[in-house]
């Protein structure tokens, strides 16, 4: 999808790399496709591992799930997505994402089978 621009907005659909279950740092992948000059960030990889472990404890696959049409992680994935949400707002200051030293943009993929995901980035 080509970017759309107006006097006060920029929007682009971004197709992320195919990934399987896990907490994936996608800041650089997104920043590379939205606006030049947006600062990259550092993130501790242990946070991603811990986030995945925590969500597995909160919503275990071992529960007797009924909705398993697309596999045993079907309802598990829907439940985790409902807890986490599907959007994020990040302020931009002086043309850069206003993220703290250890902050980044994460894709939390809950399906074991690798999936392709698309996001829409809108800059207002």
C-alpha positions as CSV (number, residue, x, y, z in Angstrom):
1,X,0.0,0.0,0.0
2,X,1.4,3.4,-1.0
3,X,1.6,6.0,1.7
4,X,-1.2,8.5,1.9
5,X,-0.3,11.9,2.9
6,X,-2.3,15.0,3.9
7,X,-1.5,18.3,5.4
8,X,-1.5,16.7,8.9
9,X,-1.1,12.9,8.4
10,X,1.0,10.1,6.9
11,X,-0.3,6.6,6.6
12,X,1.3,3.4,5.3
13,X,0.5,-0.3,5.5
14,X,3.6,-2.3,6.5
15,X,3.9,-6.1,6.0
16,X,6.1,-7.5,8.8
17,X,8.4,-10.5,8.3
18,X,6.9,-13.9,8.9
19,X,7.3,-15.0,12.5
20,X,6.2,-17.7,14.8
21,X,5.3,-17.6,18.6
22,X,7.2,-15.1,20.7
23,X,7.7,-11.5,21.6
24,X,9.5,-9.9,18.7
25,X,11.2,-6.5,18.6
26,X,10.0,-4.8,15.3
27,X,11.0,-1.2,16.0
28,X,13.7,-1.0,13.3
29,X,11.5,-2.9,10.8
30,X,8.7,-0.3,11.2
31,X,10.9,2.8,11.5
32,X,12.6,1.8,8.2
33,X,9.3,2.1,6.4
34,X,7.7,5.2,7.9
35,X,9.9,8.2,8.1
36,X,13.6,8.9,7.6
37,X,15.5,10.2,10.6
38,X,13.4,8.4,13.2
39,X,15.7,7.2,15.9
40,X,16.3,3.4,16.6
41,X,16.1,2.2,20.1
42,X,17.8,-0.3,22.4
43,X,15.8,-3.0,24.1
44,X,16.8,-5.7,26.5
45,X,16.1,-9.1,24.9
46,X,15.3,-10.7,28.3
47,X,12.2,-8.5,28.4
48,X,10.8,-10.3,25.3
49,X,11.5,-13.7,26.8
50,X,9.9,-12.7,30.2
51,X,6.8,-11.2,28.5
52,X,6.2,-14.4,26.5
53,X,6.7,-16.5,29.7
54,X,4.3,-14.3,31.7
55,X,1.6,-14.5,29.1
56,X,1.9,-18.3,28.9
57,X,1.4,-18.4,32.7
58,X,-1.7,-16.1,32.6
59,X,-3.3,-17.9,29.6
60,X,-1.9,-21.5,29.5
61,X,-2.4,-23.6,26.4
62,X,-3.2,-26.6,28.8
63,X,-6.7,-25.3,29.6
64,X,-9.5,-27.3,28.0
65,X,-10.2,-24.8,25.2
66,X,-13.3,-25.4,23.0
67,X,-12.3,-23.1,20.0
68,X,-9.4,-25.0,18.3
69,X,-10.5,-24.7,14.7
70,X,-7.0,-23.5,13.6
71,X,-5.0,-25.6,16.1
72,X,-4.6,-26.0,19.8
73,X,-3.3,-22.4,20.2
74,X,-6.3,-20.8,18.5
75,X,-8.3,-19.7,21.6
76,X,-5.1,-19.1,23.5
77,X,-4.0,-16.6,20.8
78,X,-7.4,-14.8,20.8
79,X,-7.3,-14.6,24.6
80,X,-3.8,-13.2,24.8
81,X,-4.6,-10.7,22.0
82,X,-7.6,-9.5,23.9
83,X,-5.5,-8.9,27.0
84,X,-2.7,-7.1,25.2
85,X,-4.7,-5.1,22.6
86,X,-4.0,-4.4,19.0
87,X,-2.8,-0.8,18.9
88,X,-0.2,1.5,20.3
89,X,0.3,5.3,20.3
90,X,3.8,6.7,20.3
91,X,4.6,10.4,20.4
92,X,7.0,11.8,17.8
93,X,9.3,14.6,19.0
94,X,11.5,16.5,16.6
95,X,11.0,13.8,14.0
96,X,11.9,10.9,16.2
97,X,9.9,8.3,18.1
98,X,9.7,9.5,21.7
99,X,10.7,6.1,23.3
100,X,12.8,5.7,26.4
101,X,16.2,4.0,26.4
102,X,14.8,0.5,26.8
103,X,11.5,0.9,25.0
104,X,10.7,-0.5,21.6
105,X,7.8,-1.6,19.4
106,X,7.0,-5.3,19.9
107,X,4.9,-7.7,17.9
108,X,3.5,-10.4,20.3
109,X,2.8,-13.4,18.1
110,X,0.8,-16.0,19.9
111,X,0.5,-18.6,17.1
112,X,3.1,-21.4,16.9
113,X,2.7,-21.7,13.2
114,X,4.6,-18.8,11.5
115,X,2.2,-16.0,10.3
116,X,2.6,-12.9,8.1
117,X,1.2,-9.8,9.8
118,X,0.3,-6.4,8.4
119,X,0.1,-3.2,10.4
120,X,-1.0,0.3,9.5
121,X,1.2,3.1,10.7
122,X,-0.4,6.5,10.9
123,X,1.5,9.7,11.8
124,X,-0.7,12.6,12.7
